[in-house]
Amino acid sequence: MTRILVVDDEPINHQLVGRALESLNANLEYANNGNEGIAQARTFKPDAIITDVMMPDISGYELTRILRREPEFAGIPILILTAQSGLEDKLKAFEAGADDHLTKPFEAAELMARVSALIRRAEASRAPREVPVQEGRMIAVHSLRGGTGSSTLAVNLGIGLASLWPHSTILLDLTMTSGQIALMLNKTLRRTWADISLFNPGELDMSLLSSVTDGHESGLSFIAAPTLPTEAAPLQSQTLGTALSLLKQNYEYVLADLSHDFSDLTLQALDASDIILMVASPDMASIRAVSAAIDTYKRLGYSKEKMKLILNATFPRAGLPKDKIEAAVGMQTSMVVPYTDTLFVEAINYGRPPVQHKPNESVSGLLEDFAFYLSSNEHKKSKPTDPTEAWKRVYKRHQERKR
């Protein structure tokens, strides 16, 4: 039987919580203050704890911090139930280590739903995996300098992978203060990373991630970032790390469009990636930024095989020669995207990525082929049972090059 400990100095709240959780058929134990709650937790061994904040001895925050320091309570769900409803109060609850926060007066159905969800997540995390999870391939698109076309590349490669294989592909917009992926896909911005920013890593599951995931007509899934800095909310790097782990277990391909920095979130994504696409334009400032990025990657312990240099000709003339760029950074380019006048500008303005809407353009074929190149060996080595039009185009170009 599920055991739940309720810590509150008001006896009437014991009754209200007990009635709300009646249908759980759980064994409920009650404590009248924080110290008593800690003592009872150690003897009662609850499966979940519900605690008030304001109590005569120690607060619910302190109770949570004390229990979290003990290994046997590190994974026990703790819900803060309090009359304090401000954002700062919620943040204090999560900073103390609580898994959830609910304001008094509460609806019985909501308390029941939240406690049930916390218990299910805890049970799932403790359950041994009988079959090892085969993680999907994660590709990060990164540049320390803006204006190199990183987001355009990420969007078109995402659509390329989604169009090539009957497997799931998701694109993550991790430029948290000025996300543009939804715009480039001509999708209305509904949910973003900001909607899950206040959740702790232990609270995150695929159901929660699915609530902020949107879909594109190409078959590509994506999670958007807020467009305006004022709408952005700080996402904990640990929360992002948990999200990336869950997404890699549920998608064959995970692409991440990163911000132009080495912030905690960017580092979390780079660490989780199997491939890093370094995007540069053929100018001195961009090449210096690539050199700085490569130096940082090496210091982080990334292998040279993990890094791929992409040269994007964002202007028509006077660019640095490819061989000079390769000599300067000590790495060969994996792909050179030629200058295309208005193709990509129109694609952004109308939300019509050329890989999907103009597949016969030579640059679309180049990006489609590169998406195939980035695919897993397992997928590349065998012909699909029912090949897509994108796969047929890649195969045709491959055969023509062999002649």
Secondary structure, DSSP 4 states (H G I P E B T S, - for coil): --EEEEE-S-HHHHHHHHHHTGGGT-EEEEESSHHHHHHHHHHH--SEEEE-S--SSS-HHHHHHHHHTSGGGTTS-EEEEES--SHHHHHHHHHHT-SEEEESS--HHHHHHHHHHHHHHHHHHHSPPSS---PPEEEEEE-SSTTS-HHHHHHHHHHHHHHHSSS-EEEEEE-TTS--HHHHTT-----BGGGGTTS-GGG--HHHHHTT-EE-TTS-EEEB--SSGGG--PPPHHHHHHHHHHHHHH-SEEEEEE-SS--HHHHHHHHH-SEEEEEE-SSHHHHHHHHHHHHHHHHTT--GGGEEEEEE--SSSSPPPHHHHHHHHTS-EEEEEPP-TTHHHHHHHHT--HHHH-TTSHHHHHHHHHHHHHS-HHHHTS--SS--HHHHHHHHHHHHHH-
